[in-house]
Amino acid sequence: MSDVSETQSDFDSPWKEALERYFPPFLEFFFPHAHAGIDWQRGHEFLDTELQQIARDAELGRRLVDKLARVWRRDGQETWVLVHVEVQGQEDAHFAERMYVYNYRLFDRHHRQVASLAVLGDDRASWRPDRFAYELWGCEVGIRFPLVKLVDYRSRWAELEASRNPFAVAVMAHLKTRETRSDDQERRRWKLALVRGLYERGFRREEVLDWFRFVDWLMRLPAEGEA
């Protein structure tokens, strides 16, 4: 039985690095509607310093990974907008409220439209906090945002295996990491299989190294298991 526990820090760095290096494929895989609305030829810019300031001001719950990017729309409107992404590893009673607070604080600061998007990596399929709202004396405020549950991909394994998007590998590694918490041998078997899959997908050498690091970091094994 493995003595390696999956804490927040086990997931933080690999997901953060993956989003920073492969932001367009991330949106293409998880939020294709948003990806299709962005003019990628104009590039994108991360504004994490601003997001960190807002996070300090809000002080709402623990975050796994959050990213803020400035992008340009491709629908003919000559304007940039903001994309706020959160990858949440565990249930958090304040999650939807935090998404609302970040959204309105970002809008207030920039006076630009903000798309809030969430990926949830917890195991409870029924936890889907995709909105926050309240009403007082006829005044209604709130937010509803797109949400992806990684656990839903358990029933879409064949789709993951067939996909050439690198985030298919990320989801597979995430699911198998959680499924093999108490079985080092099974984890090692899946880890090797996922690494082989990187080559079979035809990734460039740099991409293989990036995603090998993701899989290796996420699917930790005791030292003797790596021998």
PAMI-194299 format. One line per 5 residues: number of its first residue (from 1); for each residue x, y, z of N, C-alpha, C. Coordinates in steps of 0.2 Angstrom, whole numbers, padded with zeros to 4 digits, always signed. Layout:
N
NUM> X:Y:Z:X:Y:Z:X:Y:Z; ...
end
This chain:
227
1> +0004:-0006:+0000:+0000:+0000:+0000:+0004:+0006:+0000; +0003:+0011:-0004:+0007:+0017:-0005:+0006:+0021:+0002; +0011:+0025:+0004:+0011:+0029:+0009:+0011:+0037:+0006; +0010:+0037:+0000:+0010:+0043:-0004:+0003:+0046:-0004; +0002:+0052:-0001:-0004:+0055:+0000:-0005:+0060:-0006
6> -0011:+0061:-0008:-0012:+0066:-0013:-0015:+0072:-0010; -0010:+0077:-0008:-0012:+0083:-0005:-0013:+0088:-0011; -0015:+0094:-0008:-0016:+0100:-0013:-0009:+0101:-0017; -0004:+0101:-0013:+0003:+0103:-0017:+0005:+0097:-0022; +0002:+0091:-0021:+0003:+0086:-0026:+0000:+0088:-0033
11> -0005:+0092:-0033:-0008:+0093:-0039:-0007:+0100:-0042; -0005:+0105:-0037:-0004:+0112:-0039:+0000:+0113:-0044; +0007:+0112:-0043:+0012:+0113:-0048:+0011:+0110:-0055; +0009:+0104:-0056:+0009:+0101:-0063:+0003:+0105:-0066; -0003:+0106:-0063:-0008:+0109:-0067:-0007:+0116:-0068
16> -0004:+0120:-0064:-0002:+0127:-0065:+0003:+0127:-0071; +0008:+0123:-0071:+0013:+0123:-0077:+0009:+0121:-0083; +0005:+0116:-0083:+0001:+0114:-0089:-0003:+0120:-0092; -0006:+0124:-0088:-0010:+0129:-0090:-0006:+0135:-0093; -0001:+0136:-0090:+0004:+0141:-0092:+0007:+0140:-0099
21> +0009:+0134:-0100:+0012:+0132:-0106:+0007:+0130:-0112; +0001:+0127:-0110:-0004:+0125:-0115:-0011:+0127:-0114; -0011:+0134:-0113:-0018:+0137:-0112:-0023:+0136:-0118; -0021:+0137:-0124:-0026:+0136:-0129:-0028:+0129:-0130; -0024:+0124:-0129:-0026:+0117:-0129:-0031:+0115:-0123
26> -0029:+0119:-0117:-0033:+0118:-0111:-0041:+0120:-0113; -0041:+0126:-0116:-0048:+0129:-0117:-0051:+0124:-0123; -0047:+0122:-0127:-0050:+0118:-0133:-0053:+0112:-0130; -0050:+0109:-0126:-0052:+0102:-0123:-0058:+0103:-0118; -0057:+0108:-0113:-0062:+0108:-0108:-0068:+0113:-0110
31> -0066:+0118:-0113:-0071:+0124:-0115:-0071:+0126:-0122; -0073:+0121:-0127:-0072:+0123:-0134:-0076:+0129:-0136; -0082:+0131:-0133:-0085:+0137:-0135:-0081:+0143:-0134; -0078:+0143:-0128:-0073:+0149:-0126:-0067:+0149:-0131; -0064:+0143:-0132:-0059:+0143:-0137:-0060:+0145:-0144
36> -0066:+0144:-0146:-0068:+0146:-0153:-0070:+0153:-0153; -0071:+0156:-0148:-0072:+0164:-0148:-0066:+0168:-0147; -0060:+0165:-0146:-0054:+0169:-0145:-0050:+0169:-0152; -0047:+0175:-0153:-0043:+0176:-0159:-0036:+0174:-0156; -0034:+0168:-0157:-0027:+0166:-0154:-0021:+0169:-0158
41> -0023:+0171:-0164:-0017:+0174:-0168:-0015:+0181:-0165; -0019:+0184:-0160:-0017:+0190:-0157:-0014:+0188:-0150; -0013:+0182:-0149:-0010:+0180:-0143:-0014:+0181:-0136; -0011:+0179:-0131:-0014:+0180:-0124:-0009:+0182:-0119; -0011:+0185:-0114:-0007:+0188:-0109:-0010:+0186:-0102
46> -0006:+0182:-0098:-0008:+0181:-0091:-0007:+0187:-0086; -0012:+0188:-0082:-0012:+0193:-0077:-0012:+0191:-0070; -0008:+0186:-0069:-0008:+0183:-0062:-0007:+0187:-0056; -0003:+0192:-0057:-0002:+0197:-0052:-0008:+0200:-0050; -0012:+0202:-0054:-0018:+0205:-0053:-0023:+0200:-0049
51> -0023:+0194:-0052:-0027:+0189:-0049:-0025:+0188:-0041; -0019:+0188:-0040:-0016:+0186:-0033:-0018:+0192:-0029; -0018:+0198:-0031:-0021:+0204:-0027:-0028:+0203:-0025; -0032:+0201:-0030:-0039:+0200:-0029:-0040:+0194:-0024; -0036:+0189:-0025:-0037:+0183:-0020:-0035:+0185:-0013
56> -0030:+0189:-0012:-0029:+0192:-0005:-0034:+0196:-0003; -0037:+0200:-0007:-0042:+0204:-0004:-0049:+0200:-0003; -0050:+0195:-0007:-0056:+0191:-0006:-0056:+0187:+0000; -0050:+0183:+0001:-0049:+0178:+0006:-0055:+0173:+0007; -0056:+0170:+0001:-0062:+0166:+0001:-0059:+0159:-0001
61> -0058:+0154:+0004:-0056:+0147:+0003:-0050:+0146:+0000; -0048:+0140:+0000:-0042:+0137:-0003:-0043:+0136:-0011; -0038:+0138:-0014:-0038:+0137:-0022:-0032:+0132:-0024; -0034:+0128:-0029:-0029:+0123:-0031:-0025:+0127:-0037; -0028:+0129:-0042:-0024:+0133:-0047:-0029:+0138:-0050
66> -0027:+0144:-0051:-0031:+0149:-0054:-0027:+0153:-0059; -0030:+0155:-0065:-0026:+0159:-0070:-0031:+0164:-0072; -0028:+0170:-0074:-0031:+0175:-0077:-0028:+0177:-0083; -0031:+0177:-0089:-0028:+0179:-0095:-0032:+0184:-0099; -0029:+0188:-0102:-0032:+0193:-0107:-0031:+0191:-0114
71> -0037:+0190:-0117:-0038:+0188:-0124:-0042:+0192:-0128; -0041:+0191:-0135:-0045:+0195:-0140:-0051:+0191:-0143; -0056:+0194:-0144:-0062:+0191:-0147:-0061:+0190:-0154; -0064:+0185:-0157:-0063:+0184:-0164:-0070:+0185:-0168; -0075:+0189:-0165:-0081:+0190:-0168:-0082:+0196:-0171
76> -0076:+0199:-0173:-0077:+0206:-0176:-0076:+0212:-0171; -0077:+0211:-0165:-0077:+0216:-0160:-0070:+0217:-0158; -0067:+0223:-0159:-0060:+0225:-0158:-0060:+0226:-0150; -0060:+0221:-0147:-0059:+0222:-0139:-0056:+0216:-0136; -0053:+0217:-0130:-0050:+0211:-0127:-0055:+0210:-0121
81> -0055:+0204:-0119:-0059:+0202:-0113:-0054:+0198:-0108; -0057:+0196:-0103:-0053:+0192:-0098:-0056:+0185:-0097; -0052:+0180:-0096:-0054:+0173:-0095:-0051:+0171:-0088; -0055:+0170:-0083:-0053:+0167:-0077:-0054:+0160:-0076; -0049:+0156:-0075:-0050:+0149:-0074:-0048:+0147:-0067
86> -0052:+0142:-0064:-0050:+0139:-0058:-0050:+0131:-0059; -0045:+0128:-0056:-0045:+0121:-0056:-0045:+0119:-0048; -0050:+0116:-0046:-0052:+0115:-0039:-0051:+0108:-0038; -0047:+0106:-0033:-0046:+0099:-0031:-0050:+0096:-0026; -0053:+0100:-0022:-0057:+0097:-0016:-0064:+0101:-0016
91> -0069:+0098:-0013:-0075:+0102:-0011:-0073:+0108:-0007; -0077:+0113:-0008:-0076:+0120:-0005:-0083:+0123:-0005; -0085:+0124:+0001:-0092:+0127:+0002:-0092:+0134:-0001; -0086:+0138:-0001:-0086:+0145:-0004:-0084:+0145:-0011; -0084:+0140:-0014:-0081:+0140:-0021:-0085:+0144:-0026
96> -0092:+0143:-0026:-0096:+0147:-0031:-0096:+0154:-0029; -0096:+0156:-0023:-0096:+0163:-0020:-0089:+0166:-0022; -0084:+0162:-0022:-0077:+0165:-0024:-0077:+0167:-0031; -0080:+0162:-0036:-0080:+0163:-0043:-0084:+0170:-0044; -0089:+0171:-0040:-0093:+0177:-0041:-0089:+0183:-0039
101> -0086:+0183:-0033:-0082:+0189:-0031:-0077:+0190:-0036; -0073:+0185:-0038:-0067:+0187:-0043:-0070:+0190:-0049; -0076:+0187:-0052:-0079:+0190:-0058:-0080:+0197:-0057; -0084:+0199:-0052:-0086:+0206:-0051:-0080:+0211:-0049; -0075:+0208:-0046:-0070:+0212:-0044:-0065:+0214:-0051
106> -0065:+0209:-0055:-0061:+0209:-0061:-0065:+0214:-0066; -0071:+0214:-0066:-0075:+0218:-0070:-0075:+0225:-0068; -0075:+0226:-0061:-0075:+0233:-0058:-0068:+0236:-0059; -0063:+0232:-0059:-0056:+0235:-0060:-0055:+0237:-0068; -0057:+0232:-0072:-0055:+0233:-0079:-0061:+0236:-0084
111> -0067:+0235:-0081:-0073:+0237:-0085:-0073:+0233:-0092; -0071:+0227:-0092:-0071:+0222:-0097:-0075:+0216:-0095; -0078:+0213:-0101:-0081:+0207:-0099:-0077:+0201:-0097; -0079:+0197:-0092:-0075:+0192:-0089:-0079:+0185:-0090; -0075:+0180:-0092:-0078:+0173:-0093:-0075:+0169:-0087
116> -0079:+0167:-0083:-0076:+0163:-0077:-0078:+0155:-0079; -0072:+0151:-0078:-0073:+0144:-0080:-0070:+0140:-0075; -0073:+0134:-0073:-0070:+0130:-0068:-0070:+0123:-0070; -0064:+0120:-0067:-0063:+0113:-0068:-0062:+0110:-0061; -0067:+0105:-0059:-0067:+0102:-0053:-0064:+0095:-0053
121> -0059:+0093:-0049:-0056:+0087:-0048:-0057:+0083:-0043; -0062:+0084:-0039:-0064:+0080:-0033:-0068:+0074:-0035; -0069:+0069:-0031:-0072:+0063:-0032:-0080:+0063:-0032; -0083:+0068:-0029:-0091:+0068:-0028:-0094:+0070:-0034; -0097:+0066:-0038:-0100:+0068:-0044:-0106:+0073:-0043
126> -0109:+0073:-0038:-0115:+0077:-0037:-0113:+0084:-0035; -0107:+0085:-0033:-0105:+0092:-0031:-0103:+0096:-0038; -0108:+0100:-0039:-0107:+0104:-0046:-0109:+0112:-0044; -0105:+0115:-0041:-0107:+0122:-0039:-0106:+0127:-0045; -0110:+0127:-0049:-0109:+0131:-0055:-0113:+0138:-0055
131> -0115:+0140:-0049:-0119:+0147:-0049:-0118:+0149:-0042; -0119:+0156:-0041:-0120:+0159:-0035:-0125:+0165:-0036; -0130:+0166:-0032:-0134:+0171:-0032:-0138:+0172:-0026; -0141:+0178:-0025:-0145:+0180:-0020:-0150:+0185:-0022; -0156:+0186:-0018:-0161:+0191:-0020:-0163:+0194:-0013
136> -0164:+0201:-0014:-0166:+0205:-0008:-0171:+0210:-0011; -0177:+0209:-0009:-0182:+0214:-0010:-0183:+0216:-0017; -0182:+0211:-0022:-0183:+0212:-0029:-0177:+0213:-0032; -0171:+0214:-0029:-0165:+0215:-0032:-0161:+0208:-0032; -0159:+0206:-0038:-0156:+0200:-0039:-0149:+0201:-0042
141> -0144:+0197:-0039:-0137:+0197:-0042:-0135:+0190:-0042; -0130:+0189:-0046:-0127:+0182:-0046:-0123:+0181:-0052; -0121:+0174:-0053:-0117:+0172:-0058:-0118:+0165:-0059; -0118:+0163:-0066:-0118:+0156:-0068:-0112:+0155:-0073; -0108:+0149:-0071:-0102:+0149:-0075:-0102:+0141:-0078
146> -0098:+0140:-0083:-0097:+0134:-0086:-0092:+0130:-0081; -0094:+0123:-0080:-0091:+0119:-0075:-0089:+0112:-0078; -0083:+0110:-0077:-0081:+0103:-0080:-0079:+0099:-0074; -0082:+0093:-0073:-0080:+0088:-0068:-0076:+0083:-0071; -0070:+0082:-0069:-0065:+0077:-0071:-0068:+0070:-0070
151> -0071:+0069:-0065:-0074:+0062:-0063:-0079:+0060:-0069; -0082:+0064:-0072:-0086:+0063:-0078:-0083:+0059:-0083; -0076:+0060:-0084:-0072:+0057:-0089:-0071:+0049:-0088; -0073:+0047:-0082:-0072:+0040:-0081:-0076:+0035:-0086; -0082:+0038:-0088:-0086:+0034:-0093:-0084:+0036:-0100
156> -0079:+0040:-0101:-0077:+0043:-0108:-0070:+0041:-0109; -0068:+0035:-0106:-0061:+0033:-0107:-0059:+0032:-0114; -0063:+0029:-0118:-0061:+0028:-0125:-0060:+0035:-0129; -0064:+0040:-0127:-0063:+0046:-0130:-0056:+0049:-0128; -0055:+0048:-0122:-0048:+0051:-0119:-0042:+0047:-0123
161> -0043:+0041:-0124:-0038:+0037:-0127:-0037:+0039:-0134; -0042:+0041:-0138:-0042:+0043:-0145:-0040:+0050:-0146; -0040:+0055:-0141:-0039:+0062:-0142:-0032:+0063:-0142; -0030:+0068:-0146:-0023:+0070:-0147:-0022:+0076:-0143; -0027:+0079:-0140:-0026:+0085:-0135:-0022:+0082:-0129
166> -0017:+0086:-0127:-0013:+0084:-0121:-0017:+0084:-0115; -0022:+0087:-0114:-0026:+0087:-0108:-0030:+0081:-0107; -0031:+0077:-0113:-0033:+0070:-0112:-0029:+0066:-0107; -0022:+0067:-0109:-0017:+0063:-0104:-0018:+0066:-0097; -0019:+0072:-0096:-0019:+0075:-0090:-0025:+0073:-0086
171> -0031:+0072:-0089:-0037:+0069:-0086:-0035:+0062:-0084; -0033:+0058:-0089:-0031:+0051:-0087:-0027:+0050:-0081; -0021:+0054:-0081:-0017:+0054:-0075:-0020:+0056:-0069; -0024:+0061:-0069:-0028:+0063:-0063:-0033:+0057:-0061; -0036:+0054:-0065:-0041:+0049:-0063:-0037:+0043:-0060
176> -0032:+0041:-0064:-0029:+0035:-0062:-0025:+0036:-0055; -0023:+0043:-0054:-0019:+0044:-0048:-0024:+0043:-0042; -0030:+0045:-0043:-0035:+0045:-0037:-0037:+0038:-0037; -0038:+0034:-0042:-0040:+0027:-0042:-0035:+0022:-0039; -0029:+0024:-0039:-0023:+0020:-0036:-0020:+0022:-0030
181> -0024:+0026:-0026:-0021:+0028:-0020:-0018:+0023:-0015; -0021:+0017:-0016:-0018:+0011:-0011:-0015:+0006:-0015; -0013:+0007:-0021:-0011:+0001:-0025:-0005:+0004:-0029; +0001:+0003:-0026:+0007:+0005:-0030:+0008:+0002:-0036; +0007:-0005:-0037:+0009:-0009:-0043:+0004:-0006:-0048
186> -0002:-0005:-0047:-0007:-0003:-0052:-0005:+0004:-0054; -0003:+0008:-0049:-0001:+0015:-0051:+0005:+0015:-0056; +0010:+0011:-0054:+0015:+0010:-0058:+0014:+0008:-0066; +0009:+0003:-0066:+0007:+0000:-0072:+0004:+0006:-0077; -0001:+0010:-0074:-0004:+0015:-0077:+0001:+0021:-0079
191> +0005:+0022:-0074:+0010:+0027:-0076:+0014:+0026:-0082; +0017:+0020:-0082:+0020:+0018:-0088:+0016:+0018:-0095; +0010:+0016:-0094:+0005:+0016:-0100:+0004:+0023:-0102; +0003:+0028:-0098:+0002:+0034:-0100:+0008:+0038:-0103; +0014:+0036:-0100:+0020:+0039:-0103:+0021:+0036:-0110
196> +0020:+0029:-0111:+0020:+0027:-0118:+0015:+0030:-0123; +0009:+0032:-0120:+0004:+0035:-0124:+0006:+0042:-0126; +0011:+0045:-0123:+0013:+0052:-0125:+0017:+0051:-0132; +0021:+0046:-0132:+0025:+0044:-0139:+0020:+0042:-0144; +0015:+0038:-0142:+0010:+0035:-0147:+0006:+0041:-0150
201> +0005:+0046:-0146:+0001:+0052:-0149:+0005:+0056:-0154; +0011:+0055:-0154:+0015:+0059:-0159:+0017:+0066:-0157; +0017:+0067:-0150:+0019:+0073:-0148:+0027:+0075:-0149; +0028:+0081:-0150:+0035:+0083:-0151:+0039:+0081:-0145; +0046:+0081:-0145:+0050:+0079:-0140:+0049:+0084:-0134
206> +0048:+0090:-0135:+0047:+0095:-0129:+0041:+0094:-0126; +0036:+0092:-0130:+0029:+0091:-0127:+0029:+0084:-0123; +0033:+0079:-0125:+0033:+0073:-0122:+0037:+0074:-0115; +0042:+0078:-0115:+0045:+0080:-0109:+0041:+0084:-0104; +0037:+0089:-0107:+0032:+0092:-0102:+0027:+0088:-0099
211> +0024:+0084:-0103:+0019:+0079:-0100:+0021:+0073:-0097; +0027:+0071:-0098:+0030:+0066:-0094:+0031:+0069:-0087; +0033:+0075:-0086:+0034:+0079:-0080:+0028:+0079:-0076; +0022:+0081:-0080:+0016:+0081:-0077:+0013:+0074:-0074; +0014:+0069:-0078:+0012:+0062:-0076:+0016:+0060:-0070
216> +0023:+0061:-0071:+0028:+0059:-0065:+0026:+0063:-0059; +0025:+0069:-0059:+0023:+0073:-0053:+0017:+0071:-0050; +0012:+0070:-0054:+0005:+0068:-0051:+0005:+0061:-0049; +0008:+0056:-0052:+0007:+0049:-0050:+0013:+0047:-0046; +0014:+0050:-0041:+0020:+0049:-0037:+0020:+0042:-0034
221> +0026:+0039:-0033:+0027:+0032:-0031:+0032:+0032:-0025; +0032:+0028:-0021:+0038:+0027:-0016:+0044:+0026:-0020; +0050:+0028:-0017:+0056:+0027:-0021:+0058:+0020:-0024; +0056:+0015:-0020:+0057:+0008:-0022:+0052:+0006:-0028; +0047:+0010:-0028:+0042:+0008:-0034:+0044:+0011:-0040
226> +0049:+0016:-0040:+0051:+0019:-0046:+0058:+0016:-0049; +0060:+0011:-0045:+0066:+0008:-0047:+0065:+0004:-0053
end
